[in-house]
Amino acid sequence: MSRARVVVTGSYNQDFVWRTEHFPVPGETRLGRFSTGPGGKGFNQAVAAARQGAHVTFLGALGRDAIGAGAAALAEAEGIDARWQWCEDLPSGNAAIVLDAAGQNLIVVGSGANLALSAAHVEAQREAIAQAAVMLTQHEVSPEATLRALELARAAGRITVHNPAPPLEGEDGRLLPLVDVLTPNETEFTHLLASCAGTRVDSEALHALSDGALHDLARRLDVPTVVVTLGSAGAFVSHADPARWHDALACYRVPAAPVQPRDTTGAGDAFSGSLAAALAELDDAPFAAAIGHATKVAGLATESPGAAAAMPTREAVRARFAG
């Protein structure tokens, strides 16, 4: 039996990470420990999906530099079918990440080649998109490339999953109508509500809202299914039509996996990538089963340092949460 196919259109960033006991305040210098490794929301999600057993095609852009060469080699080592757009005059994407002792993070991204990913490059992969089950996108590449990826997937009748991260300064109203499943965290969800629905909600207040109130907010976005990730509180699912996904309820919560977080950097990407992999092979199983699996993958990812490197394998998830 062939593996379920997922196409991820997204970013590659080389992560430069500093760990320190407490975040420095403005003007303060603190000592820390340095490491570097692969990241970028798109690539993290591609690795997460591949390690959960999906056949992954990755559409991204790199600069002609050492970071780009390393990224191409890593994708091959992970068994990812990467279709790179090579940029001669731009650096590969990179990110500066500061982690405190509790595993919380501060991140600044230098997009580089990621923002040059073109709709034409995505268009050239039309056949691979048509052969996939799921298209997964985010906000770290050119909006035109993201839009074309979603358009092609929708035209081919594929499931479209969009992770609206990081929040855009001005939301592109063309994207959401093309999305089947939206996976924001609390901050991204409240940003979308404000920019797309004119509704302002404090992200810190989301945890205290009833399921009915959260469902009402989610239905204000023009997306059939919204999955809000709530960190240690798990995830909240809101469907316009639960029957489409073989779910009994229009809205429900899924608890977080019991883990000991060490580094939360790639948790959201682990969730979205593993959810895409699960949806690609869902068949007649309920959507709740895919969400339950994604929360376990995301939780286990926080117990290891790094971003793409922290994505657990399917075997590791099964072993950790057996029974």
Secondary structure, DSSP 8 states (H G I E B T S, - for coil): ----EEEEE---EEEEEEE-SS---TT-----EEEEEEE-HHHHHHHHHHHTT-EEEEEEEEESSHHHHHHHHHHHHTT-EEEEEEESSS--EEEEEEE-TTS-EEEEEE-GGGGG--HHHHHTTHHHHHH-SEEEE-SSS-HHHHHHHHHHHHHTT-EEEE---S--SS--TTTGGG-SEE--BHHHHHHHHHHHH-----GGGGGGS-HHHHHHHHTTSS-SEEEEE-GGG-EEEEES-GGGGT-S-SEEEE-------S--TTHHHHHHHHHHHHHHT-TTS-HHHHHHHHHHHHHHHTTSSSSGGG---HHHHHHHT--
